[in-house]
Amino acid sequence: MSLTEQDFAALAEVAVRVGVNLQPGQRLSVNASILHAPTVRAVAQAAYRAGARDVRVDFHDEGFDRLRLIEAPEEGLREFPQWLADGMKHEVKAGTAFLSIIGSDPDLLAGVPAGRIAMSLKARQEAMGTFRLYQRRAWSIIAAPSPAWAAKVFPGKPAEIAMDLLWQAMQKACRVDGTDPVGAWHTHVQGLQARARWLDELQIARLHYLSSSADLEIALPPTHQWVTSGQSRSVGYPTSPNIPTEEIFTAPLRTGVNGTVKSTKPLSHAGQLIEGIAFTFKDGRIVSYAAARGQEALREVIETDQGSHFLGEVALVPIDSPISLSGILYYNTLFDEKASCHLAIGSSSRNALTDGSEVHTDQDLLRKGANASITHVDFMIGSHDLTIDADTTDGQSVPIFRQGTWASPI
């Protein structure tokens, strides 16, 4: 199947008008693989029609990315161009909107030593403060299909059929398969926002997770708030950072996580697959961990910095979400985390705090009980037998999830 920019027109429209919510006269910066040039052109057309002042593209090549990680000397992997980091920070200050287009081979870096991958990733994270910068700009992530990704999701299918099946599934998951994709997104977002308001009104102090893979307690900071797509961010207007999305999330109390939990889906991280993850937490800190596959890659994630030994996000997603009901394992966190409740190792979002506007440094996050790190890695824990109960600040116990989905309608 040969996809053109016209095939991606609806997804591009949602990315521009809902994802980054591009404002007239604003610049748009796009990061994408050369495999996704048709999607980039569709996005550029939608952006210019929405009034973009300019669209700038940073293309990369997966083959080169792998080659560099194998062949470059370690001192090279530990470096990141300062001019590039400075340029990005300048664009953030100038109000540029940022869109990433992903969709790489989930096994792209198979066989590459996890330590070398971690060196390069950490150099970029330290130079750019990636996650912290994201919280201060209009940004969004979408995906486009690629042959290697399609082959992973639909093994044994002819290449053209696999691409067709993946693209059809993605269109449905992203709600761009109808006659009014932007309108469909606004309707979907309204439902998520209503659920987030309900959670805020409960004034939850802690959550209790219980399932065949979880026995976990998560306390929440006093000023936490539940966040979802379409809410106004620090840029001053609503955006949808993930296309698709089904999640409602907040920040856990950094020192308030205790118990055990296992992942229920594979984690595709930095071109590596990590499966069968198991964690034990005490007073917030990961005190033991293991993985059935990708143990070294998991170790590198946890050892990124001090903050990567703690959680930064708790997200609720019902097991009957459309992506979950599709039965498709995408081997891509953008989609798989929208089919499952998940947690994230690393930094908290300042948007998950009612007083997040006061957060300007890592120390500010820590003082408010949230977590700070240069990384943020989600892993999935949802299941059909998951029960979640909430203890509220006024002493009530409220059922949140039963059998993997919401315990009550809104």
C-alpha positions in Angstrom: 0.0 0.0 0.0 1.5 3.3 -1.1 0.2 6.1 1.1 0.2 9.7 0.0 -0.3 13.0 1.7 -4.0 12.9 0.8 -4.4 9.7 2.8 -3.0 11.5 5.9 -5.1 14.7 5.4 -7.6 14.0 8.2 -4.9 12.9 10.7 -2.9 16.1 9.8 -6.0 18.3 10.3 -6.6 16.8 13.8 -2.8 17.1 14.6 -2.8 20.8 13.7 -6.2 22.0 14.9 -6.6 19.7 18.0 -3.1 18.3 18.8 -1.0 21.5 18.9 -4.0 23.7 18.3 -1.9 25.9 16.0 -2.6 29.6 16.4 -2.6 32.0 13.5 0.9 33.4 12.9 2.5 30.7 15.0 5.5 28.6 13.7 5.3 24.8 13.7 8.4 22.6 14.1 8.0 19.0 12.9 10.3 16.1 13.8 9.9 12.9 11.8 11.6 10.0 10.0 12.2 10.3 6.3 9.8 7.3 6.1 7.0 9.7 7.0 7.6 12.4 4.4 4.0 12.1 3.0 2.6 12.7 6.5 4.9 15.7 7.0 3.7 17.2 3.8 0.0 16.7 4.8 0.8 18.3 8.2 2.5 21.3 6.5 -0.5 21.8 4.2 -2.9 21.7 7.1 -0.7 24.1 9.1 -0.4 26.7 6.4 -4.1 26.6 5.8 -4.6 27.1 9.6 -2.5 30.3 9.4 1.0 29.0 10.2 3.7 31.6 9.8 6.1 28.9 8.8 6.6 25.1 9.1 10.1 23.7 9.7 11.0 20.0 9.5 13.7 18.1 11.3 14.1 14.7 9.4 16.0 11.8 10.7 16.9 8.4 9.2 16.4 5.2 11.2 19.2 3.4 9.4 21.6 6.2 10.3 20.3 6.2 13.9 21.2 2.5 14.3 24.5 2.9 12.5 25.6 5.7 14.8 24.7 3.7 17.9 26.8 0.8 16.7 29.8 2.5 15.2 30.3 5.8 17.0 32.9 6.0 19.8 31.5 6.4 23.3 32.7 9.9 23.6 30.6 10.8 20.6 27.5 9.1 22.0 27.9 11.1 25.2 27.8 14.4 23.3 24.8 16.4 22.0 25.2 19.4 19.7 24.8 22.5 22.0 23.8 24.6 19.0 20.8 22.3 18.5 19.8 22.4 22.1 20.1 26.2 22.2 18.1 26.5 19.0 15.2 24.4 20.4 15.2 26.4 23.6 15.0 29.6 21.5 12.0 28.2 19.6 10.2 27.3 22.8 10.7 30.9 24.1 9.5 32.2 20.7 6.2 30.2 21.1 6.8 27.7 18.4 4.5 24.7 18.4 6.1 21.2 18.1 4.8 18.1 16.5 6.5 14.7 16.5 5.6 12.0 14.0 6.6 8.5 15.2 6.2 5.0 13.8 9.5 3.3 13.8 10.4 -0.4 13.8 9.8 -1.6 17.4 12.9 -3.8 17.0 15.1 -1.1 15.4 17.8 -1.3 17.9 17.7 -5.0 18.7 21.2 -6.2 19.3 22.6 -2.8 20.1 24.0 -2.7 23.6 21.5 -1.0 26.0 24.3 1.0 27.6 25.2 2.7 24.3 21.6 3.5 23.6 21.3 5.0 27.1 24.5 7.1 26.6 23.0 8.8 23.5 19.6 9.2 25.0 20.9 10.7 28.3 23.1 13.2 26.4 20.1 14.4 24.5 17.9 14.6 27.6 20.5 16.5 29.6 21.2 19.0 26.9 17.6 19.7 26.0 15.8 19.1 29.3 13.3 17.3 26.9 10.4 16.6 29.2 10.6 19.9 31.1 10.6 21.8 27.8 7.6 19.9 26.6 5.6 21.2 29.6 6.2 24.8 28.5 5.1 24.7 24.9 2.3 23.6 22.6 3.3 20.1 21.5 1.7 16.9 20.3 2.7 13.4 19.0 1.0 11.5 16.2 2.1 8.3 14.4 2.3 7.1 10.8 2.6 3.5 9.7 5.8 2.1 8.4 6.6 -1.3 6.8 8.6 -2.7 9.7 6.1 -1.6 12.3 3.3 -3.1 10.3 5.2 -6.4 10.0 5.6 -6.5 13.8 1.9 -5.8 14.5 0.6 -8.2 11.8 3.3 -10.9 11.5 2.9 -13.3 8.6 0.8 -10.9 6.5 2.1 -9.8 3.1 3.8 -6.4 3.4 1.1 -4.4 1.6 -1.8 -6.0 3.5 0.0 -5.5 6.8 0.4 -1.8 6.0 -3.2 -1.5 5.0 -4.4 -3.2 8.2 -2.2 -1.1 10.4 -3.3 2.2 8.8 -7.0 1.2 9.0 -6.6 0.4 12.7 -4.7 3.6 13.4 -7.3 5.7 11.7 -10.0 4.2 13.9 -7.9 4.6 17.0 -7.2 8.2 16.2 -10.9 8.9 15.4 -10.0 10.2 11.9 -12.1 7.6 9.9 -15.3 9.6 10.0 -16.7 12.6 8.1 -15.9 15.2 10.8 -12.6 14.1 12.6 -12.1 17.4 14.4 -15.7 17.4 15.7 -15.3 13.7 16.8 -12.3 14.7 18.8 -14.0 17.6 20.5 -16.9 15.2 21.5 -14.4 12.6 22.8 -12.5 15.2 24.8 -15.6 16.5 26.5 -16.2 13.0 27.9 -12.7 12.7 29.2 -12.9 16.1 30.8 -16.1 15.2 32.6 -14.4 12.2 34.1 -11.4 14.3 35.1 -13.7 16.8 36.9 -15.4 13.9 38.8 -12.0 12.6 40.0 -11.0 16.1 41.1 -14.2 16.6 43.0 -13.5 13.4 45.0 -10.4 15.0 46.5 -8.5 11.7 46.5 -5.7 11.2 49.0 -4.5 7.7 47.8 -5.4 4.9 45.4 -5.3 1.2 46.1 -4.6 -1.1 43.1 -5.4 -4.8 43.4 -5.3 -7.5 40.6 -3.4 -10.6 39.6 -0.5 -8.3 38.7 -0.8 -5.5 41.2 -1.0 -4.9 45.0 -0.1 -1.3 45.1 -0.9 1.9 47.1 -0.3 5.3 45.5 -0.7 8.5 47.6 -1.3 11.7 45.7 0.1 15.2 46.5 -2.2 17.7 48.2 -2.3 19.9 45.1 -2.7 17.2 42.5 -5.2 17.5 39.7 -6.4 15.1 37.1 -5.4 16.1 33.5 -6.6 15.0 30.1 -6.7 16.1 26.5 -8.1 19.5 25.6 -7.5 21.2 28.9 -5.7 24.6 28.9 -2.0 24.2 29.4 0.8 26.5 30.5 0.7 27.9 26.9 -2.6 29.4 27.7 -4.9 27.4 25.4 -6.1 23.8 25.1 -4.0 21.2 23.3 -4.0 17.4 23.0 -0.4 16.2 23.4 -1.2 12.6 22.3 -3.2 11.6 19.2 -4.8 9.1 20.1 -5.7 9.5 23.7 -8.0 7.7 26.2 -6.1 8.6 29.4 -6.8 10.8 32.5 -3.6 11.2 34.6 -2.1 12.9 37.6 1.1 13.0 39.6 1.7 10.6 42.4 3.3 11.6 45.7 7.0 11.0 45.2 7.4 9.2 48.5 3.9 7.7 48.6 4.1 4.5 46.5 4.3 1.1 48.2 3.7 -2.4 47.0 4.3 -4.5 43.9 3.1 -4.3 40.3 3.8 -6.1 37.0 3.5 -4.9 33.4 0.6 -6.3 31.4 1.9 -5.3 27.9 5.4 -5.1 26.3 7.1 -1.8 26.5 8.8 -0.5 23.4 11.4 2.0 24.5 14.2 3.6 22.4 14.0 0.9 19.8 14.1 -1.9 22.4 11.4 -4.2 23.6 11.1 -4.8 27.4 8.6 -7.5 28.6 7.5 -9.0 31.8 8.4 -6.1 34.0 8.0 -6.4 37.8 8.6 -3.7 40.4 8.6 -3.4 44.1 8.2 0.1 45.7 8.9 1.3 49.2 8.2 4.9 50.2 8.1 5.8 46.6 11.4 4.3 45.5 11.9 1.3 43.2 13.7 -1.2 45.5 13.7 -4.1 43.2 12.9 -4.8 39.6 13.1 -7.5 36.9 12.2 -8.1 33.3 11.6 -11.3 31.4 13.1 -9.6 28.3 15.2 -6.5 28.1 16.5 -6.5 31.7 19.6 -4.4 30.7 17.4 -1.9 28.9 15.1 -1.6 32.0 18.2 -1.1 34.2 19.4 1.8 32.0 15.9 3.4 32.3 15.9 3.2 36.1 19.5 4.3 36.5 19.1 7.4 34.3 19.2 9.7 37.4 17.9 9.9 40.9 14.4 10.7 39.8 14.1 7.7 37.6 13.9 5.5 40.7 10.5 7.0 41.4 7.2 7.4 39.6 6.0 10.6 38.0 2.6 9.7 36.6 -0.4 7.6 37.3 -2.9 7.3 34.4 -6.3 5.7 34.3 -7.6 4.0 31.1 -10.5 1.5 31.0 -9.9 -1.9 29.6 -13.0 -1.3 27.3 -11.4 1.7 25.6 -11.7 1.4 21.8 -8.0 0.7 21.4 -8.1 -2.1 24.0 -11.3 -3.6 22.4 -9.5 -3.7 19.0 -7.3 -6.5 20.5 -4.3 -5.1 18.6 -0.9 -4.9 20.4 0.9 -2.0 18.7 4.3 -2.4 20.3 4.2 1.4 20.5 3.5 3.2 23.8 1.5 6.0 22.1 -1.2 3.4 21.3 -0.6 0.7 23.9 -0.8 3.0 26.9 -4.3 4.1 25.6 -5.5 0.6 26.0 -4.4 0.2 29.6 -4.0 1.9 32.9 -0.3 2.8 33.2 2.3 4.3 35.4 5.4 6.3 34.4 8.9 6.2 35.7 10.5 9.7 35.9 9.3 13.3 35.9 5.9 14.5 36.8 4.1 17.1 34.7 3.6 20.5 36.4 0.2 20.5 34.6 -0.8 17.8 37.1 -0.6 20.3 40.0 -3.2 23.0 40.7 -0.3 25.3 41.5 1.9 24.1 38.6 2.3 27.6 37.4 4.7 28.1 40.4 6.9 25.2 39.1 10.0 26.5 37.3 12.7 24.1 38.4 13.1 20.5 39.5 13.3 21.6 43.1 9.9 23.3 42.7 8.4 19.9 41.7 10.1 18.1 44.6 8.8 20.7 47.1 5.3 20.1 46.0 5.6 16.4 46.4 5.9 15.4 42.8 8.9 13.9 41.0 11.7 15.4 38.9 13.9 13.6 36.3 15.3 14.0 32.8 13.3 11.0 31.7 9.6 9.9 31.5 8.9 6.3 30.6 5.3 4.8 30.7 4.6 1.1 31.3 1.2 -0.6 31.2 -0.5 -2.3 34.1 -4.2 -2.6 33.2 -6.0 -5.9 33.2 -9.5 -7.3 33.2 -9.3 -8.1 36.9 -8.0 -4.7 38.1 -9.7 -3.1 41.0 -8.9 0.5 42.1 -10.3 2.1 45.2 -9.8 5.7 46.4 -9.4 7.0 49.9 -10.7 10.6 49.9 -9.4 13.4 52.2 -12.7 13.3 54.1 -12.3 9.6 55.0 -14.5 7.9 52.4 -13.6 4.9 50.3 -14.8 5.3 46.7 -14.7 2.6 44.0 -12.9 3.9 40.9 -12.3 0.8 38.8 -14.0 -2.6 38.8 -13.0 -5.5 36.5 -10.6 -3.2 34.6 -13.1 -0.3 33.9 -14.8 2.6 35.5 -16.9 1.6 38.5 -19.6 4.1 37.8 -20.9 6.3 35.0 -20.4 10.0 35.0 
